[in-house]
Amino acid sequence: MRKILSLNAKDHRLVLGHKTCVMGIVNVTPDSFSGDGHLKGRRYKENALRAALKLICDGADMLDVGGESTRPGADKVSVLEEAARVVPTIKALKAKVSVPISVDSYKPDVIHAALDAGADIINVIQGTPINTRIISLARRYQAALVLMHMRGTPRTMQQKTKYKDLTRDVYAEIQKSVEKCLEQGITKDRIIVDPGIGFSKTAEQNLVLLCELSFFSRLGCSILVGPSRKSFIGKVLGLDVGERSMGTAAAVALSIAHGAHIVRVHDVREMKQVTMMSDAILTASGKS
């Protein structure tokens, strides 16, 4: 049974568990693995805003704005360049929408600028271990914090896929970050955990983690899963990125059945239907 939990992110107060929250992805990058980066052409800021507003119309409950590709082997982007991509987008969105906005970054200076611009959630791919400066920023701004599991960096993470016991090892590494946050004054209603599908995991390991997702409910925090269009779906189905919508739908539905409160996706319109149907089934069965 999925736990009913509160999530507080600045002025936003959400109750999660009765229905699944859909987080729409806004990539302000030229090189996103999914092919949906908006850092192209002179009017890329307007294009990113237009795409984000469409995600809201399609049913997104929150938005995640990122300015650096985190695909395997991706090159780093400077703090100044990343901030120049995400801050104007977040400012423009805050003037147009009322849903919580997340900044997808692991750099404290970018996160600081994004929080000043109005971001409500910090989505940290390098959440294990968590940077103490990021914890301090979350506490100062009363922002929610996504702790995602990853070993190494996007350039090295796929060299770090050896585990003694996959699910328990990932759990233990996330638990250390949760405990560090709690010690520094971040309450559980501001912490979201993410097992890091596609990060420091083989295709088979991603499948196992989705099957064993309910194990992470022991942490007592909201659970986020981001399987959208990822390579493990392509490996199973033999399909390119643009053809992975149905595989994503299956991963999203199973994630919800195993305890996910939030799903991070590209195809919001389609995945909103998947979440609504999954929620209806779980409600009818008394498991949500």
N, C-alpha and C positions, 0 to 999 in steps of 0.2 A: 504493500500500500504506500502511495506517495505521501510524504509528510506535508502537512499544511504549515507553511512558514511565512514570516513577515520579512520583507526586504525594504530597508530604508536607504535612500540615495539622495543626499541633500534634502530637498523639500518633498521628494516623492515617497509615498508610503504605499507599498504594494503587498497584497496577500497572494502568495504563490502556492499552487498545488491543486486548487479547484479547476483551474484551466492553465494550459501551457502558454508561457510568454514566448512570442516570436521576436527574436532580435534580427533586424535586417542589416545586412553588411553594406557599408559605403566605403569602397576602396578609392582613395584619392592617390592613386599610384599609376605608373606607366607599365608595370610589369607584374600585375597580379596573376597568380597561377590560373585563376578562374576566367581570365579574359575580360573581366568587367571593370578594369581600372579606368578612372575618369581623368587621369592626368594627361590629357591629349588635346591639342588644339588651344587656340587663344582663349576660348570661353570654357575652359575646364571647370572653373569654379561654379559657373552657372549650370554646367552639365551635371556636376556632382550634386548640387542642390536640387535640381530637377529630378534626378534619379532617386534621391533620398525622399523627396516628397511623394514620389510614386510608390515607394515602399510603404509609406504611411497609408496611402490610399488603398494599397493592397492588403493592409491589415497588420503591419508591424506594430508591436507594442513598445519597442525600443529600438534605437539605432546604434550601430557600432562604427565609428569613423576611424579609419586607419590610413597612415601616410607612408608606410614602409612595407614592402612585401616580405612575408615571413615563410615563403615557400622554401623547401629544402635547397640549400646552396645559395640562397639570396644574398646579395651584397648589402652592406649596411648603408644607411642614408644618414647624412649629418643631422645634428639636432636642429640647426637653423632651417635646413631644407624640409625636414619632417614637420616642424612647427608651422612653416609657411604653407604647407599643404592642409594640415588639419584645423588650425585655429580659425581661419576665415570660414571654413565650412561649418564648424561648430557654432560660430557666432551667427551665421546666416540661418542655421537651423533653429537656434534658440529663439529667433525672432518670428519663426513661422510655425513651430510645432510645440506641443505640450508634453510629448512622451519623453522618458528619460533618454539621455544621450551618453553614450560610452565613448571613451577614447581608447583605441587599441594601440598601446605603446608600452615599452619597457624602460624608456628613458625618463628619469625624473624631471629634467628640464622641460621636455616636451609635455609631460603630464601636468606639470605646474602651469604652463601656458594654457593648456586645454581646460584645466579646472577654472582658471581665471576667465576663460572665454565662455564658460557655462556648462562644461561637461559634468555629469552627475555620477558616472561610473568609470572606474579605471580598470581596463581589461589588460592584464599583464601576462604576456605569454611566458615570460621568465619568472613564473610565480614560485618556483622551487629551485633554490631558496629565494625568498622575497627580499628585495632591497629595502633596507630600513628607511631610506629617504622617502620611498613610495608610501610606506606605512604612515610616516609622519604627515605626508600630504593628504592622505585619505582621512586621517584623524582631524587635521586642521580644517579641511573643507567639508567634513561629514559626508564624504563620498562613499559609495559602495565600491568594493574591491573584488575583482575576479582573480582568483589564484589558479593559474593554469599550470599543469605539470609539463615540464620540459627539462631535458638535460642538455647542457651546452648551449649553443646558439643555432640559429637557422643554418649556418654554414657547416656545423659539426654534429648536429643533433642525430642524424641518421647513422652516426658511428657509435652511438651510445644506446643501443637497443637490447643489451644483455641484462636480464633480470633473473634473480633466483626464483621469485614468485611474483609474476607480473602484477596482478591486481593489488596484492598486499604491499609490494614495494612502492608502487605508485601512490597508494593510499598513505603509506608511512611518510613519503616525501612531501605530500600535500599537508599531512597532519602537522609536520614540523612548522610549515609556514603559517597554518591556522593558529597554532599555539603561539608563535612569535607575534602575530597580529593581536591576539587576545592579551598577551603580556603588555603590549604597548597601547592598549585602550580601544582597540577596534572590536566592537561587539559582533556576535554571530549574525545579527540581523543586517549587518553591512558586509558580510563575507559570502561570496559565491565561489564554489569550487568547480574545477573543470579538469577532467582526466587527461586532456590534451590529445585528442584523437588526431593522428597524423604527425605528432611531434615526438621524436625519439621512440617511435613505435614502427614495427613492421606491419604489413597489411594484416597478417594473421593476428598480431597482438591487438590491433584496433578492433577486430571482430570480437576477440575475447573480452576486452574491456566493455564493449557495448552490452555483451551478454551478462557481465558481472557488475553493471553500473550500480545496482541497488546496494552493493557493499559500501559505497561512498556516503550513503545516507547516515551511516554511523557518526559522521563528523558533525551532524546537526546543522549543516549549512545548506543553502540553496545549491542546486546542481545545474550546471550549464554544460551542454554538449554541442560541439560544432563539427558535424560530419559532412557538411555541404560540399558536394562535387569533388571530394578528396580522392587521392590516388588509390586508396584501398578499394573504393567502389569501382574504379576503372579496372583494377586488377581482377576483381571477382567477375565483372561483367564483360571485360574486354572492350570498354567504350572510352572515347575521348571525353574531355572535360565537359563540352557542351551537350553531351548525351547522357549525363548522369543524374538527371532529375528524378527518375523513378527509383534508382538505387538510393538516392538521398532520401526519398520519401520513406522507403523501407527502414533505413537507419534511424530516421526521425521517429517513426512510429514505435519501433522497438525501444528507442531511448526513453520515450515517454512511458511506455509500459514498465520499464525498469527504474523509473524514478526521476527522470529529468524534469526540472521546473522551467528551464529556458532552453530553447534551441536557436542556434545562430546559423542563419541560412541566407543564401543569395536569392532564391526563387520564392519570395515571400507569399505571393498570391497562391501558388500551388501548395506550399508547405503550411499555410494557414488552414487550408482545408484538411490537410493531414492531421494537424494538431487538434482541430475541432472534432474530427471523427474519432481520433484516439481518445480524447477526453470524454466524449459521449459514451464510448464503450467502457472505459474505466469507471465512469460514474454509475452506469447501469449495473456493473458487476460489484460495486461497492469498494473499488480499489483506488478511488480518487476522491 
